[in-house]
Amino acid sequence: MQTNFTEQQLADPGTERANQILRACVHCGFCTATCPTYQVLGDELDSPRGRIYLIKDMLENERVPDAKTVKHIDRCLSCLACMTTCPSGVHYMHLVDHARAYIEKNYKRPFSDRALRWILARILPYPTRFRLALLGAKIGRPFARLMPDARLRAMLEMAPKHIPPVSRNDDPQTHGASTPRKMRVALMTGCAQRALNTDINDATIRLLTRLGCDVVIAKGQGCCGALTHHMGREDESHATAARNIQAWSAEIEICGLDAIVINTSGCGTTVKDYGHMFRNDPLAAKAAKVSELAMDVSEVLMKLDLPVGGAADMTVAYHAACSLQHGQQIKTYPKDLLKRAGFTVVEPADSHLCCGSAGTYNLMQPEISAQLKARKVATLQAKNPDVIAAGNIGCMMQIGSAAGVPVVHTVELLDWATGGPKPPAMQEGHSAAPEIPRLR
């Protein structure tokens, strides 16, 4: 694609990067075949190619974003299926992130939009605040149908039936390996996940220590910054990310780390991009090191000696989170691990398509999200699984709100198979789920 940015415009690092990405695009349209919003809406401007044209025009002309451009960019899930499909290597993620930051600085949204985004940015990244908000939403959930705004209804309906107690495993500490030590890793405990589902971190810690890892919960870590980053609120997202970089860098300098383990793939995609986000910052070297060490939990488990399990009479439908299969290009590891543990693993049709969660997308674009959820749940249920496994809390909440079988994290199943407790989600109202033989 030909671009016409001036030298003055290219002096801005974000615009310079956008120019590189735009020039890589050859208008082939392969991306439209795998774009969920294009499939649902059928509008070229709701495809990656269409959004690229809008972004190019907006940035080149340095114009104030109009409502039409903002609408179509807001509708993007950032699922990154287009990046997996693109034969030219167009790095759409960096382009749309820059466009969102530009919109945030130059466009005044309607009051209701500004208020909703402010609330989400001030609550979701903070576990204590989020817990309180969930309690309020739980109380208000019976009245959701009375809400005039679909986004407010989605926020109320998001509240789980059960809000778990705080897990002290997430406090700063070191969980020592219970077998001869092979690795020293830091676990990112996250933010929303700590309020919505404490079983995931608990299972991760049990599994890693059982397989020979010292698991460090670094003091000062918190939200990865993804939520505000995808809203275009760069100052907030970078401030949050910087705290993580400093916290993990301290552990690296004190005793060293073999990996920074992340069990929420949406966070993993962002942390692995810290090197790019901070490329022109004094923290550049530390950020690059953190990105280098960042691994999805499945990547770490592939380096460890997970015992081989006997055949289990249990069918697991594996849902591939977009941030894992497209954002991090990790496609087989979770399935390989589940099969090694003895589970029968099946995948739904169109496994490359998003479930509609996409961070806060299900709260800000509830109508489109609901259509994507219905499609994803139908394809999963068609496999008649005993349980659905995923590697991202957002996907688990989205699918779990409509699926007729328990939805658990991959590490919960692996923890159970290697001596841990049965995943709580499989005990609550799903007594028909079969038991499995322990691994040997």
Contacts in CASP RR format, 6 or more apart in sequence:
PFRMAT RR
TARGET T0000
AUTHOR 0000-0000-0000
METHOD contacts of the structure
MODEL  1
MQTNFTEQQLADPGTERANQILRACVHCGFCTATCPTYQVLGDELDSPRG
RIYLIKDMLENERVPDAKTVKHIDRCLSCLACMTTCPSGVHYMHLVDHAR
AYIEKNYKRPFSDRALRWILARILPYPTRFRLALLGAKIGRPFARLMPDA
RLRAMLEMAPKHIPPVSRNDDPQTHGASTPRKMRVALMTGCAQRALNTDI
NDATIRLLTRLGCDVVIAKGQGCCGALTHHMGREDESHATAARNIQAWSA
EIEICGLDAIVINTSGCGTTVKDYGHMFRNDPLAAKAAKVSELAMDVSEV
LMKLDLPVGGAADMTVAYHAACSLQHGQQIKTYPKDLLKRAGFTVVEPAD
SHLCCGSAGTYNLMQPEISAQLKARKVATLQAKNPDVIAAGNIGCMMQIG
SAAGVPVVHTVELLDWATGGPKPPAMQEGHSAAPEIPRLR
1 22 0 8 1.000
1 23 0 8 1.000
1 24 0 8 1.000
1 25 0 8 1.000
1 26 0 8 1.000
1 27 0 8 1.000
1 52 0 8 1.000
1 56 0 8 1.000
2 23 0 8 1.000
3 19 0 8 1.000
3 22 0 8 1.000
3 23 0 8 1.000
3 56 0 8 1.000
3 60 0 8 1.000
4 60 0 8 1.000
5 15 0 8 1.000
5 19 0 8 1.000
5 59 0 8 1.000
5 60 0 8 1.000
9 15 0 8 1.000
9 59 0 8 1.000
9 60 0 8 1.000
9 62 0 8 1.000
10 16 0 8 1.000
10 19 0 8 1.000
13 279 0 8 1.000
13 280 0 8 1.000
14 98 0 8 1.000
15 59 0 8 1.000
15 98 0 8 1.000
17 94 0 8 1.000
17 95 0 8 1.000
17 98 0 8 1.000
18 55 0 8 1.000
18 59 0 8 1.000
18 94 0 8 1.000
18 95 0 8 1.000
18 98 0 8 1.000
18 99 0 8 1.000
21 90 0 8 1.000
21 91 0 8 1.000
21 92 0 8 1.000
21 94 0 8 1.000
21 95 0 8 1.000
22 52 0 8 1.000
22 55 0 8 1.000
22 56 0 8 1.000
22 95 0 8 1.000
24 88 0 8 1.000
24 89 0 8 1.000
24 90 0 8 1.000
24 91 0 8 1.000
25 49 0 8 1.000
25 52 0 8 1.000
25 88 0 8 1.000
25 90 0 8 1.000
26 88 0 8 1.000
27 49 0 8 1.000
28 87 0 8 1.000
28 88 0 8 1.000
29 47 0 8 1.000
29 49 0 8 1.000
30 85 0 8 1.000
30 86 0 8 1.000
30 87 0 8 1.000
31 47 0 8 1.000
31 48 0 8 1.000
31 49 0 8 1.000
31 81 0 8 1.000
31 82 0 8 1.000
31 85 0 8 1.000
31 86 0 8 1.000
31 90 0 8 1.000
31 92 0 8 1.000
32 38 0 8 1.000
32 44 0 8 1.000
32 47 0 8 1.000
32 48 0 8 1.000
32 49 0 8 1.000
33 85 0 8 1.000
34 81 0 8 1.000
34 82 0 8 1.000
34 84 0 8 1.000
34 85 0 8 1.000
34 352 0 8 1.000
34 353 0 8 1.000
35 46 0 8 1.000
35 47 0 8 1.000
35 48 0 8 1.000
35 81 0 8 1.000
35 82 0 8 1.000
36 77 0 8 1.000
36 79 0 8 1.000
36 81 0 8 1.000
36 353 0 8 1.000
36 354 0 8 1.000
36 356 0 8 1.000
36 372 0 8 1.000
37 46 0 8 1.000
37 47 0 8 1.000
37 75 0 8 1.000
37 76 0 8 1.000
37 77 0 8 1.000
37 368 0 8 1.000
38 44 0 8 1.000
38 46 0 8 1.000
38 47 0 8 1.000
39 353 0 8 1.000
40 368 0 8 1.000
40 371 0 8 1.000
40 372 0 8 1.000
41 75 0 8 1.000
41 368 0 8 1.000
43 72 0 8 1.000
44 50 0 8 1.000
45 51 0 8 1.000
45 53 0 8 1.000
45 54 0 8 1.000
45 68 0 8 1.000
45 72 0 8 1.000
46 72 0 8 1.000
46 75 0 8 1.000
46 76 0 8 1.000
48 76 0 8 1.000
48 82 0 8 1.000
48 90 0 8 1.000
48 92 0 8 1.000
50 72 0 8 1.000
51 72 0 8 1.000
51 73 0 8 1.000
51 76 0 8 1.000
51 96 0 8 1.000
51 99 0 8 1.000
52 90 0 8 1.000
52 92 0 8 1.000
52 95 0 8 1.000
54 69 0 8 1.000
54 72 0 8 1.000
54 73 0 8 1.000
55 73 0 8 1.000
55 95 0 8 1.000
55 96 0 8 1.000
55 99 0 8 1.000
57 63 0 8 1.000
57 69 0 8 1.000
58 65 0 8 1.000
58 69 0 8 1.000
58 99 0 8 1.000
58 102 0 8 1.000
59 98 0 8 1.000
59 99 0 8 1.000
59 102 0 8 1.000
64 106 0 8 1.000
64 107 0 8 1.000
65 102 0 8 1.000
65 103 0 8 1.000
65 106 0 8 1.000
65 107 0 8 1.000
69 103 0 8 1.000
70 103 0 8 1.000
70 107 0 8 1.000
70 109 0 8 1.000
73 96 0 8 1.000
73 99 0 8 1.000
73 100 0 8 1.000
73 103 0 8 1.000
74 364 0 8 1.000
74 365 0 8 1.000
75 365 0 8 1.000
75 368 0 8 1.000
76 96 0 8 1.000
77 322 0 8 1.000
77 354 0 8 1.000
77 356 0 8 1.000
77 358 0 8 1.000
77 361 0 8 1.000
78 93 0 8 1.000
78 96 0 8 1.000
78 97 0 8 1.000
78 230 0 8 1.000
78 358 0 8 1.000
78 361 0 8 1.000
79 322 0 8 1.000
79 323 0 8 1.000
79 326 0 8 1.000
79 353 0 8 1.000
79 354 0 8 1.000
79 358 0 8 1.000
80 92 0 8 1.000
80 93 0 8 1.000
80 269 0 8 1.000
80 322 0 8 1.000
80 323 0 8 1.000
80 326 0 8 1.000
80 327 0 8 1.000
81 322 0 8 1.000
81 326 0 8 1.000
81 352 0 8 1.000
81 353 0 8 1.000
81 354 0 8 1.000
82 90 0 8 1.000
82 92 0 8 1.000
83 89 0 8 1.000
83 90 0 8 1.000
83 91 0 8 1.000
83 92 0 8 1.000
83 93 0 8 1.000
83 326 0 8 1.000
83 327 0 8 1.000
84 325 0 8 1.000
84 326 0 8 1.000
84 329 0 8 1.000
84 352 0 8 1.000
86 92 0 8 1.000
93 273 0 8 1.000
93 327 0 8 1.000
94 276 0 8 1.000
97 229 0 8 1.000
97 230 0 8 1.000
97 232 0 8 1.000
100 230 0 8 1.000
100 231 0 8 1.000
100 232 0 8 1.000
101 232 0 8 1.000
101 234 0 8 1.000
103 232 0 8 1.000
104 231 0 8 1.000
104 232 0 8 1.000
104 233 0 8 1.000
104 234 0 8 1.000
108 114 0 8 1.000
109 117 0 8 1.000
112 149 0 8 1.000
116 151 0 8 1.000
116 363 0 8 1.000
116 364 0 8 1.000
117 231 0 8 1.000
117 233 0 8 1.000
117 364 0 8 1.000
120 227 0 8 1.000
120 231 0 8 1.000
120 360 0 8 1.000
120 363 0 8 1.000
120 364 0 8 1.000
121 227 0 8 1.000
121 228 0 8 1.000
121 231 0 8 1.000
121 233 0 8 1.000
121 236 0 8 1.000
122 129 0 8 1.000
123 129 0 8 1.000
123 130 0 8 1.000
123 133 0 8 1.000
124 130 0 8 1.000
124 191 0 8 1.000
124 192 0 8 1.000
124 227 0 8 1.000
124 360 0 8 1.000
125 191 0 8 1.000
125 192 0 8 1.000
125 222 0 8 1.000
125 223 0 8 1.000
125 225 0 8 1.000
125 227 0 8 1.000
125 228 0 8 1.000
125 240 0 8 1.000
126 191 0 8 1.000
126 223 0 8 1.000
127 190 0 8 1.000
127 191 0 8 1.000
127 192 0 8 1.000
127 194 0 8 1.000
127 195 0 8 1.000
130 191 0 8 1.000
130 192 0 8 1.000
130 195 0 8 1.000
130 196 0 8 1.000
131 163 0 8 1.000
131 166 0 8 1.000
131 195 0 8 1.000
134 158 0 8 1.000
134 159 0 8 1.000
134 160 0 8 1.000
134 163 0 8 1.000
134 195 0 8 1.000
134 196 0 8 1.000
135 163 0 8 1.000
136 159 0 8 1.000
137 155 0 8 1.000
137 156 0 8 1.000
137 158 0 8 1.000
137 159 0 8 1.000
138 159 0 8 1.000
138 160 0 8 1.000
138 161 0 8 1.000
138 163 0 8 1.000
140 156 0 8 1.000
141 156 0 8 1.000
141 157 0 8 1.000
141 159 0 8 1.000
143 156 0 8 1.000
144 152 0 8 1.000
144 153 0 8 1.000
144 156 0 8 1.000
144 157 0 8 1.000
145 153 0 8 1.000
147 153 0 8 1.000
147 156 0 8 1.000
150 366 0 8 1.000
150 367 0 8 1.000
151 363 0 8 1.000
151 364 0 8 1.000
151 366 0 8 1.000
153 366 0 8 1.000
154 362 0 8 1.000
154 363 0 8 1.000
154 366 0 8 1.000
154 369 0 8 1.000
155 363 0 8 1.000
157 401 0 8 1.000
158 362 0 8 1.000
158 363 0 8 1.000
158 397 0 8 1.000
160 196 0 8 1.000
160 397 0 8 1.000
162 428 0 8 1.000
163 195 0 8 1.000
164 196 0 8 1.000
164 197 0 8 1.000
164 198 0 8 1.000
164 199 0 8 1.000
165 198 0 8 1.000
166 194 0 8 1.000
166 198 0 8 1.000
167 194 0 8 1.000
167 198 0 8 1.000
167 201 0 8 1.000
167 202 0 8 1.000
169 175 0 8 1.000
169 198 0 8 1.000
169 201 0 8 1.000
169 202 0 8 1.000
169 205 0 8 1.000
169 217 0 8 1.000
170 189 0 8 1.000
170 194 0 8 1.000
170 198 0 8 1.000
170 201 0 8 1.000
170 217 0 8 1.000
171 217 0 8 1.000
172 217 0 8 1.000
172 218 0 8 1.000
172 219 0 8 1.000
172 220 0 8 1.000
173 216 0 8 1.000
173 217 0 8 1.000
174 214 0 8 1.000
174 215 0 8 1.000
174 216 0 8 1.000
174 217 0 8 1.000
175 205 0 8 1.000
175 208 0 8 1.000
175 209 0 8 1.000
175 214 0 8 1.000
175 215 0 8 1.000
175 216 0 8 1.000
175 217 0 8 1.000
176 209 0 8 1.000
176 213 0 8 1.000
176 214 0 8 1.000
176 215 0 8 1.000
177 209 0 8 1.000
177 212 0 8 1.000
177 213 0 8 1.000
177 214 0 8 1.000
178 209 0 8 1.000
178 210 0 8 1.000
178 212 0 8 1.000
179 209 0 8 1.000
179 210 0 8 1.000
179 211 0 8 1.000
179 212 0 8 1.000
180 212 0 8 1.000
181 212 0 8 1.000
181 213 0 8 1.000
181 214 0 8 1.000
182 211 0 8 1.000
182 212 0 8 1.000
182 213 0 8 1.000
182 304 0 8 1.000
183 212 0 8 1.000
183 213 0 8 1.000
183 214 0 8 1.000
183 258 0 8 1.000
183 259 0 8 1.000
183 300 0 8 1.000
183 303 0 8 1.000
183 304 0 8 1.000
184 213 0 8 1.000
184 214 0 8 1.000
184 216 0 8 1.000
184 255 0 8 1.000
184 256 0 8 1.000
184 257 0 8 1.000
184 258 0 8 1.000
185 208 0 8 1.000
185 213 0 8 1.000
185 214 0 8 1.000
185 215 0 8 1.000
185 216 0 8 1.000
185 257 0 8 1.000
185 258 0 8 1.000
185 259 0 8 1.000
185 260 0 8 1.000
185 261 0 8 1.000
185 300 0 8 1.000
186 215 0 8 1.000
186 216 0 8 1.000
186 217 0 8 1.000
186 218 0 8 1.000
186 221 0 8 1.000
186 248 0 8 1.000
186 251 0 8 1.000
186 257 0 8 1.000
186 259 0 8 1.000
186 260 0 8 1.000
186 261 0 8 1.000
187 201 0 8 1.000
187 204 0 8 1.000
187 205 0 8 1.000
187 208 0 8 1.000
187 215 0 8 1.000
187 216 0 8 1.000
187 217 0 8 1.000
187 261 0 8 1.000
187 263 0 8 1.000
188 221 0 8 1.000
188 222 0 8 1.000
188 224 0 8 1.000
188 244 0 8 1.000
188 260 0 8 1.000
188 261 0 8 1.000
188 262 0 8 1.000
188 263 0 8 1.000
188 264 0 8 1.000
188 267 0 8 1.000
188 268 0 8 1.000
188 271 0 8 1.000
189 201 0 8 1.000
189 217 0 8 1.000
189 221 0 8 1.000
189 222 0 8 1.000
190 221 0 8 1.000
190 222 0 8 1.000
190 223 0 8 1.000
190 224 0 8 1.000
190 264 0 8 1.000
190 267 0 8 1.000
191 222 0 8 1.000
191 223 0 8 1.000
191 224 0 8 1.000
191 227 0 8 1.000
192 227 0 8 1.000
192 393 0 8 1.000
192 394 0 8 1.000
193 200 0 8 1.000
193 201 0 8 1.000
193 263 0 8 1.000
193 264 0 8 1.000
193 393 0 8 1.000
194 201 0 8 1.000
196 393 0 8 1.000
196 397 0 8 1.000
197 393 0 8 1.000
197 396 0 8 1.000
197 409 0 8 1.000
199 408 0 8 1.000
199 409 0 8 1.000
199 412 0 8 1.000
199 423 0 8 1.000
199 424 0 8 1.000
199 425 0 8 1.000
200 263 0 8 1.000
200 264 0 8 1.000
200 393 0 8 1.000
200 409 0 8 1.000
200 411 0 8 1.000
200 412 0 8 1.000
201 263 0 8 1.000
203 409 0 8 1.000
203 411 0 8 1.000
203 412 0 8 1.000
203 414 0 8 1.000
203 415 0 8 1.000
203 416 0 8 1.000
203 420 0 8 1.000
203 423 0 8 1.000
204 215 0 8 1.000
204 261 0 8 1.000
204 263 0 8 1.000
204 297 0 8 1.000
204 411 0 8 1.000
204 415 0 8 1.000
205 215 0 8 1.000
206 415 0 8 1.000
206 420 0 8 1.000
207 301 0 8 1.000
207 411 0 8 1.000
207 414 0 8 1.000
207 415 0 8 1.000
207 418 0 8 1.000
208 215 0 8 1.000
208 261 0 8 1.000
208 297 0 8 1.000
208 300 0 8 1.000
208 304 0 8 1.000
209 215 0 8 1.000
210 415 0 8 1.000
210 418 0 8 1.000
210 419 0 8 1.000
211 301 0 8 1.000
211 304 0 8 1.000
211 305 0 8 1.000
211 306 0 8 1.000
211 418 0 8 1.000
212 304 0 8 1.000
213 300 0 8 1.000
213 304 0 8 1.000
215 261 0 8 1.000
216 251 0 8 1.000
216 257 0 8 1.000
218 247 0 8 1.000
218 248 0 8 1.000
218 250 0 8 1.000
218 251 0 8 1.000
219 247 0 8 1.000
219 250 0 8 1.000
220 243 0 8 1.000
220 244 0 8 1.000
220 246 0 8 1.000
220 247 0 8 1.000
221 243 0 8 1.000
221 244 0 8 1.000
221 247 0 8 1.000
221 248 0 8 1.000
222 240 0 8 1.000
222 243 0 8 1.000
222 244 0 8 1.000
222 247 0 8 1.000
223 240 0 8 1.000
224 240 0 8 1.000
224 241 0 8 1.000
224 244 0 8 1.000
224 262 0 8 1.000
224 266 0 8 1.000
224 267 0 8 1.000
224 268 0 8 1.000
224 270 0 8 1.000
224 271 0 8 1.000
225 236 0 8 1.000
225 237 0 8 1.000
225 240 0 8 1.000
225 241 0 8 1.000
225 270 0 8 1.000
226 237 0 8 1.000
226 266 0 8 1.000
226 267 0 8 1.000
226 269 0 8 1.000
226 270 0 8 1.000
226 359 0 8 1.000
227 237 0 8 1.000
227 359 0 8 1.000
227 360 0 8 1.000
228 236 0 8 1.000
228 237 0 8 1.000
228 240 0 8 1.000
229 237 0 8 1.000
229 241 0 8 1.000
229 270 0 8 1.000
229 277 0 8 1.000
230 359 0 8 1.000
230 360 0 8 1.000
231 360 0 8 1.000
237 277 0 8 1.000
238 277 0 8 1.000
238 278 0 8 1.000
238 281 0 8 1.000
241 270 0 8 1.000
241 271 0 8 1.000
241 274 0 8 1.000
241 277 0 8 1.000
241 278 0 8 1.000
241 287 0 8 1.000
242 278 0 8 1.000
242 283 0 8 1.000
244 271 0 8 1.000
244 274 0 8 1.000
244 290 0 8 1.000
245 274 0 8 1.000
245 278 0 8 1.000
245 283 0 8 1.000
245 286 0 8 1.000
245 287 0 8 1.000
245 290 0 8 1.000
246 283 0 8 1.000
246 286 0 8 1.000
248 257 0 8 1.000
248 260 0 8 1.000
248 290 0 8 1.000
248 293 0 8 1.000
249 286 0 8 1.000
249 289 0 8 1.000
249 290 0 8 1.000
251 257 0 8 1.000
252 289 0 8 1.000
252 293 0 8 1.000
257 293 0 8 1.000
258 293 0 8 1.000
259 293 0 8 1.000
259 294 0 8 1.000
259 295 0 8 1.000
259 299 0 8 1.000
259 300 0 8 1.000
260 271 0 8 1.000
260 290 0 8 1.000
260 293 0 8 1.000
260 294 0 8 1.000
260 295 0 8 1.000
261 295 0 8 1.000
261 296 0 8 1.000
261 297 0 8 1.000
261 300 0 8 1.000
262 268 0 8 1.000
262 271 0 8 1.000
262 294 0 8 1.000
262 295 0 8 1.000
262 296 0 8 1.000
262 297 0 8 1.000
263 296 0 8 1.000
263 297 0 8 1.000
263 391 0 8 1.000
263 409 0 8 1.000
263 411 0 8 1.000
264 391 0 8 1.000
264 392 0 8 1.000
264 393 0 8 1.000
264 394 0 8 1.000
265 296 0 8 1.000
265 321 0 8 1.000
265 323 0 8 1.000
265 324 0 8 1.000
265 327 0 8 1.000
265 328 0 8 1.000
265 330 0 8 1.000
265 391 0 8 1.000
265 392 0 8 1.000
266 321 0 8 1.000
266 323 0 8 1.000
266 324 0 8 1.000
266 359 0 8 1.000
266 392 0 8 1.000
268 294 0 8 1.000
268 296 0 8 1.000
268 323 0 8 1.000
268 328 0 8 1.000
269 323 0 8 1.000
269 324 0 8 1.000
269 327 0 8 1.000
269 328 0 8 1.000
271 290 0 8 1.000
271 291 0 8 1.000
271 294 0 8 1.000
272 291 0 8 1.000
272 294 0 8 1.000
272 328 0 8 1.000
273 291 0 8 1.000
274 287 0 8 1.000
274 288 0 8 1.000
274 290 0 8 1.000
274 291 0 8 1.000
274 294 0 8 1.000
275 284 0 8 1.000
275 287 0 8 1.000
275 288 0 8 1.000
275 290 0 8 1.000
275 291 0 8 1.000
276 291 0 8 1.000
277 287 0 8 1.000
278 284 0 8 1.000
278 286 0 8 1.000
278 287 0 8 1.000
278 288 0 8 1.000
279 287 0 8 1.000
281 287 0 8 1.000
296 324 0 8 1.000
296 328 0 8 1.000
296 330 0 8 1.000
296 333 0 8 1.000
297 410 0 8 1.000
297 411 0 8 1.000
298 324 0 8 1.000
298 330 0 8 1.000
298 333 0 8 1.000
298 334 0 8 1.000
298 337 0 8 1.000
298 410 0 8 1.000
299 330 0 8 1.000
299 333 0 8 1.000
301 333 0 8 1.000
301 337 0 8 1.000
301 411 0 8 1.000
301 414 0 8 1.000
302 333 0 8 1.000
302 336 0 8 1.000
302 337 0 8 1.000
306 337 0 8 1.000
306 340 0 8 1.000
306 341 0 8 1.000
306 414 0 8 1.000
306 418 0 8 1.000
306 439 0 8 1.000
307 418 0 8 1.000
307 439 0 8 1.000
307 440 0 8 1.000
308 340 0 8 1.000
308 342 0 8 1.000
308 439 0 8 1.000
308 440 0 8 1.000
309 340 0 8 1.000
309 341 0 8 1.000
309 342 0 8 1.000
309 417 0 8 1.000
309 437 0 8 1.000
309 438 0 8 1.000
309 439 0 8 1.000
309 440 0 8 1.000
310 342 0 8 1.000
310 437 0 8 1.000
310 439 0 8 1.000
310 440 0 8 1.000
311 342 0 8 1.000
311 437 0 8 1.000
312 341 0 8 1.000
312 342 0 8 1.000
312 343 0 8 1.000
312 344 0 8 1.000
312 417 0 8 1.000
312 434 0 8 1.000
312 436 0 8 1.000
312 437 0 8 1.000
313 434 0 8 1.000
313 436 0 8 1.000
314 343 0 8 1.000
314 344 0 8 1.000
314 386 0 8 1.000
314 387 0 8 1.000
314 433 0 8 1.000
314 434 0 8 1.000
314 436 0 8 1.000
315 343 0 8 1.000
315 344 0 8 1.000
315 345 0 8 1.000
315 346 0 8 1.000
315 383 0 8 1.000
315 384 0 8 1.000
315 385 0 8 1.000
315 386 0 8 1.000
315 387 0 8 1.000
316 338 0 8 1.000
316 343 0 8 1.000
316 344 0 8 1.000
316 345 0 8 1.000
316 346 0 8 1.000
316 385 0 8 1.000
316 386 0 8 1.000
316 387 0 8 1.000
316 388 0 8 1.000
316 389 0 8 1.000
316 413 0 8 1.000
317 345 0 8 1.000
317 346 0 8 1.000
317 347 0 8 1.000
317 348 0 8 1.000
317 380 0 8 1.000
317 383 0 8 1.000
317 385 0 8 1.000
317 387 0 8 1.000
317 388 0 8 1.000
317 389 0 8 1.000
317 405 0 8 1.000
318 334 0 8 1.000
318 335 0 8 1.000
318 338 0 8 1.000
318 345 0 8 1.000
318 346 0 8 1.000
318 347 0 8 1.000
318 388 0 8 1.000
318 389 0 8 1.000
318 390 0 8 1.000
318 410 0 8 1.000
319 348 0 8 1.000
319 351 0 8 1.000
319 355 0 8 1.000
319 376 0 8 1.000
319 380 0 8 1.000
319 388 0 8 1.000
319 389 0 8 1.000
319 390 0 8 1.000
319 391 0 8 1.000
319 395 0 8 1.000
319 399 0 8 1.000
320 331 0 8 1.000
320 334 0 8 1.000
320 347 0 8 1.000
320 351 0 8 1.000
320 352 0 8 1.000
320 390 0 8 1.000
321 390 0 8 1.000
321 391 0 8 1.000
321 392 0 8 1.000
321 395 0 8 1.000
322 354 0 8 1.000
322 358 0 8 1.000
323 392 0 8 1.000
324 330 0 8 1.000
324 334 0 8 1.000
324 391 0 8 1.000
324 392 0 8 1.000
325 331 0 8 1.000
325 351 0 8 1.000
325 352 0 8 1.000
326 352 0 8 1.000
334 389 0 8 1.000
334 391 0 8 1.000
334 410 0 8 1.000
335 345 0 8 1.000
335 347 0 8 1.000
337 410 0 8 1.000
337 414 0 8 1.000
338 345 0 8 1.000
338 389 0 8 1.000
338 410 0 8 1.000
338 413 0 8 1.000
338 414 0 8 1.000
339 345 0 8 1.000
341 413 0 8 1.000
341 414 0 8 1.000
341 417 0 8 1.000
341 418 0 8 1.000
341 439 0 8 1.000
342 417 0 8 1.000
342 436 0 8 1.000
342 439 0 8 1.000
343 413 0 8 1.000
343 417 0 8 1.000
343 436 0 8 1.000
346 383 0 8 1.000
346 385 0 8 1.000
347 383 0 8 1.000
348 376 0 8 1.000
348 379 0 8 1.000
348 380 0 8 1.000
348 382 0 8 1.000
348 383 0 8 1.000
349 379 0 8 1.000
349 382 0 8 1.000
350 375 0 8 1.000
350 379 0 8 1.000
351 379 0 8 1.000
353 372 0 8 1.000
353 375 0 8 1.000
353 376 0 8 1.000
354 372 0 8 1.000
354 376 0 8 1.000
355 372 0 8 1.000
355 373 0 8 1.000
355 376 0 8 1.000
355 395 0 8 1.000
355 398 0 8 1.000
355 399 0 8 1.000
356 362 0 8 1.000
356 368 0 8 1.000
356 369 0 8 1.000
356 372 0 8 1.000
356 373 0 8 1.000
356 376 0 8 1.000
356 398 0 8 1.000
357 369 0 8 1.000
357 373 0 8 1.000
357 392 0 8 1.000
357 394 0 8 1.000
357 395 0 8 1.000
357 397 0 8 1.000
357 398 0 8 1.000
358 369 0 8 1.000
359 394 0 8 1.000
361 368 0 8 1.000
361 369 0 8 1.000
362 369 0 8 1.000
362 373 0 8 1.000
362 398 0 8 1.000
369 398 0 8 1.000
373 398 0 8 1.000
373 399 0 8 1.000
373 401 0 8 1.000
373 402 0 8 1.000
374 402 0 8 1.000
376 398 0 8 1.000
376 399 0 8 1.000
377 399 0 8 1.000
377 402 0 8 1.000
377 403 0 8 1.000
380 388 0 8 1.000
380 399 0 8 1.000
380 403 0 8 1.000
381 403 0 8 1.000
381 404 0 8 1.000
381 405 0 8 1.000
385 405 0 8 1.000
386 405 0 8 1.000
386 432 0 8 1.000
386 433 0 8 1.000
386 434 0 8 1.000
387 405 0 8 1.000
387 406 0 8 1.000
387 407 0 8 1.000
387 408 0 8 1.000
387 413 0 8 1.000
387 426 0 8 1.000
387 433 0 8 1.000
388 399 0 8 1.000
388 400 0 8 1.000
388 403 0 8 1.000
388 405 0 8 1.000
388 406 0 8 1.000
388 407 0 8 1.000
388 408 0 8 1.000
389 407 0 8 1.000
389 408 0 8 1.000
389 409 0 8 1.000
389 410 0 8 1.000
389 413 0 8 1.000
390 396 0 8 1.000
390 399 0 8 1.000
390 407 0 8 1.000
390 408 0 8 1.000
390 409 0 8 1.000
390 410 0 8 1.000
391 409 0 8 1.000
391 410 0 8 1.000
391 411 0 8 1.000
393 409 0 8 1.000
396 407 0 8 1.000
396 408 0 8 1.000
396 409 0 8 1.000
399 407 0 8 1.000
400 407 0 8 1.000
405 430 0 8 1.000
406 423 0 8 1.000
406 425 0 8 1.000
406 426 0 8 1.000
406 428 0 8 1.000
406 430 0 8 1.000
406 433 0 8 1.000
407 425 0 8 1.000
408 423 0 8 1.000
408 425 0 8 1.000
408 426 0 8 1.000
409 423 0 8 1.000
412 423 0 8 1.000
412 425 0 8 1.000
413 423 0 8 1.000
415 421 0 8 1.000
416 422 0 8 1.000
416 423 0 8 1.000
416 436 0 8 1.000
417 436 0 8 1.000
417 438 0 8 1.000
417 439 0 8 1.000
418 438 0 8 1.000
418 439 0 8 1.000
419 438 0 8 1.000
419 439 0 8 1.000
422 435 0 8 1.000
426 433 0 8 1.000
END
